[in-house]
């Protein structure tokens, strides 16, 4: 099975993960679908996860 990726600046996000986060936020948001705010929340989340990963797995 070939995974499809969407490019978010400097990050690859699999469709299943992206769909999950979109669904969660739309549910919490009551369906107003503010796409720009949603996209920024996703970027912030992945940035935070990337930082957490760096802390959990220090290089060097």
SULSUL-V577497 format. One record per pair of residues at least 24 apart in sequence whose C-alpha atoms are under 10 Angstrom apart, sorted by the first residue. I is the first residue (numbers start at 1). J is the second residue. D is the distance in Angstrom with one decimal. If there is no record, write none. Layout:
BEGIN
I,J,D
I,J,D
END
This chain:
BEGIN
8,39,9.4
8,42,9.4
8,43,7.6
8,46,9.5
9,43,8.6
11,43,9.1
11,46,8.2
11,47,9.1
11,50,9.6
12,46,9.8
13,46,8.9
18,42,8.2
21,45,9.6
END
